[in-house]
Amino acid sequence: MRRRELPGGIPPPTKGELKRQAQAVQELANRLVEAPAALVDGLGLPDKLADAVALARRIKVGGALVRQKQFVAKLMRGSDLDAIRSALDARDDVARLDSARFRRAERWRDRLATDGPEALEAFAAEHPGADRAELEALAAAAAEERQSGQATGAGRKLFRYVQGLLGTG
């Protein structure tokens, strides 16, 4: 049911639209409370909002935390939500990229340790700056470690080397 509309005016939001907007602000408030302190400090939030976020971080469990997050959301209604959302999204994008690079390094490590020379050729073709002799020695040691089943750290050394070449180190 809509509120009264003024003739020729824009219709006011429905009750459902208002509820969706409030839930979006609440989700943003939850993300803000869970964000790193350095990121929150860099946003230049109003003092009252920054204090409310800091207090929410100190509360660990229970209804008090829920109420404090709701209070943070209430205070956020008067703030620039786009700036907060873009900062949190940028942090999430960086985390996703780092995670993807890490998984790529793991896949290369596993491939180099199991597939042998063909994986070495493919990696060397993709990364010409790699020291081939060192890469071959690390891959052979990691393959031997897998065969023997004893942890000698060779797989970890290969991973660190590959990670450094991929730019995630």
C-alpha positions as CSV (number, residue, x, y, z in Angstrom):
1,M,0.0,0.0,0.0
2,R,1.4,3.4,-1.0
3,R,1.3,6.5,1.0
4,R,-0.5,9.5,-0.3
5,E,0.8,10.7,-3.6
6,L,1.0,14.3,-4.5
7,P,-0.6,15.0,-7.9
8,G,2.1,15.0,-10.6
9,G,4.8,14.0,-8.1
10,I,7.1,11.0,-7.8
11,P,5.3,8.2,-6.0
12,P,6.8,7.6,-2.5
13,P,8.6,4.3,-1.9
14,T,6.6,1.3,-0.9
15,K,6.9,-0.3,2.5
16,G,8.9,-3.2,0.8
17,E,11.3,-0.8,-0.9
18,L,11.9,1.0,2.4
19,K,12.6,-2.4,4.1
20,R,15.0,-3.5,1.3
21,Q,16.9,-0.1,1.6
22,A,17.2,-0.6,5.4
23,Q,18.5,-4.1,5.0
24,A,21.1,-2.9,2.5
25,V,22.3,-0.3,5.0
26,Q,22.4,-3.0,7.7
27,E,24.5,-5.3,5.6
28,L,26.9,-2.4,4.8
29,A,27.1,-1.7,8.5
30,N,27.9,-5.3,9.3
31,R,30.7,-5.2,6.6
32,L,32.0,-2.0,8.1
33,V,32.2,-3.4,11.6
34,E,34.1,-6.5,10.3
35,A,36.5,-4.4,8.1
36,P,40.1,-3.9,9.3
37,A,40.6,-1.0,11.6
38,A,43.0,0.7,9.3
39,L,40.4,0.8,6.5
40,V,37.7,2.2,8.8
41,D,40.1,4.9,10.1
42,G,41.0,5.9,6.5
43,L,37.3,6.5,5.6
44,G,37.0,9.7,7.6
45,L,33.8,8.8,9.3
46,P,32.0,11.1,11.7
47,D,33.2,10.8,15.3
48,K,30.0,9.3,16.6
49,L,29.9,6.7,13.8
50,A,33.6,5.8,14.3
51,D,33.1,5.4,18.0
52,A,30.1,3.2,17.5
53,V,32.1,1.0,15.1
54,A,34.9,0.8,17.6
55,L,32.5,-0.3,20.3
56,A,30.9,-2.9,18.1
57,R,34.4,-4.4,17.5
58,R,34.9,-4.8,21.2
59,I,31.6,-6.7,21.7
60,K,32.2,-10.3,20.7
61,V,28.8,-12.1,20.9
62,G,25.2,-11.9,21.9
63,G,22.3,-9.5,21.5
64,A,24.5,-6.5,22.5
65,L,26.5,-7.0,19.3
66,V,23.3,-7.1,17.2
67,R,22.0,-4.0,18.8
68,Q,25.3,-2.2,18.3
69,K,25.4,-3.1,14.6
70,Q,21.8,-1.8,14.2
71,F,22.9,1.4,15.9
72,V,25.9,1.7,13.5
73,A,23.4,1.2,10.6
74,K,21.2,4.0,12.0
75,L,24.1,6.3,12.2
76,M,25.2,5.4,8.7
77,R,21.9,6.6,7.2
78,G,23.3,10.2,7.5
79,S,26.7,9.3,6.0
80,D,27.9,9.0,2.4
81,L,27.2,5.3,1.8
82,D,28.7,5.2,-1.7
83,A,32.2,6.1,-0.3
84,I,32.0,3.4,2.4
85,R,30.6,0.8,-0.1
86,S,33.3,1.6,-2.6
87,A,36.1,1.3,0.0
88,L,34.8,-2.0,1.2
89,D,34.3,-3.3,-2.3
90,A,37.9,-2.3,-3.2
91,R,39.2,-4.2,-0.2
92,D,37.2,-7.3,-1.2
93,D,38.5,-7.0,-4.8
94,V,42.1,-7.0,-3.6
95,A,41.4,-10.0,-1.3
96,R,39.8,-11.9,-4.2
97,L,42.8,-11.1,-6.5
98,D,45.2,-12.2,-3.8
99,S,43.3,-15.4,-3.3
100,A,43.2,-16.1,-7.0
101,R,47.0,-15.6,-7.3
102,F,47.6,-17.9,-4.3
103,R,45.4,-20.7,-5.9
104,R,47.3,-20.2,-9.2
105,A,50.6,-20.6,-7.4
106,E,49.3,-23.8,-5.7
107,R,48.2,-25.2,-9.1
108,W,51.6,-24.5,-10.6
109,R,53.4,-26.1,-7.7
110,D,51.2,-29.2,-7.9
111,R,51.7,-29.4,-11.6
112,L,55.4,-28.9,-11.5
113,A,55.8,-31.6,-8.8
114,T,53.6,-34.1,-10.6
115,D,53.8,-33.5,-14.4
116,G,57.6,-33.2,-14.7
117,P,59.3,-31.8,-17.8
118,E,56.2,-30.8,-19.7
119,A,55.0,-28.6,-16.8
120,L,58.4,-27.2,-16.5
121,E,58.4,-26.2,-20.2
122,A,55.0,-24.6,-19.9
123,F,55.9,-22.6,-16.8
124,A,59.2,-21.5,-18.3
125,A,57.4,-20.4,-21.5
126,E,54.9,-18.4,-19.5
127,H,57.5,-16.9,-17.2
128,P,60.8,-16.4,-19.1
129,G,62.4,-14.7,-16.1
130,A,62.4,-18.0,-14.1
131,D,65.8,-19.6,-13.3
132,R,65.3,-22.9,-15.1
133,A,68.0,-24.8,-13.2
134,E,66.6,-23.7,-9.8
135,L,63.1,-24.4,-10.9
136,E,64.0,-27.9,-12.1
137,A,65.8,-28.7,-8.9
138,L,63.0,-27.5,-6.7
139,A,60.4,-29.4,-8.8
140,A,62.5,-32.6,-8.6
141,A,62.8,-32.2,-4.8
142,A,59.1,-31.6,-4.5
143,A,58.3,-34.7,-6.6
144,E,60.6,-36.8,-4.5
145,E,59.0,-35.5,-1.4
146,R,55.6,-36.5,-2.7
147,Q,56.9,-40.0,-3.7
148,S,58.4,-40.6,-0.3
149,G,55.6,-39.2,1.7
150,Q,58.0,-37.5,4.1
151,A,57.7,-33.7,4.6
152,T,61.1,-32.2,3.9
153,G,59.8,-28.7,3.0
154,A,60.6,-29.0,-0.7
155,G,57.0,-28.5,-1.8
156,R,56.9,-25.3,0.3
157,K,60.1,-24.0,-1.2
158,L,58.8,-24.7,-4.7
159,F,55.6,-22.9,-3.8
160,R,57.5,-19.8,-2.5
161,Y,59.6,-19.7,-5.6
162,V,56.6,-19.9,-7.9
163,Q,54.7,-17.4,-5.8
164,G,57.5,-15.0,-6.1
165,L,57.5,-15.3,-9.8
166,L,53.8,-14.8,-10.1
167,G,54.0,-11.6,-8.1
168,T,52.2,-12.7,-4.9
169,G,55.2,-13.0,-2.6
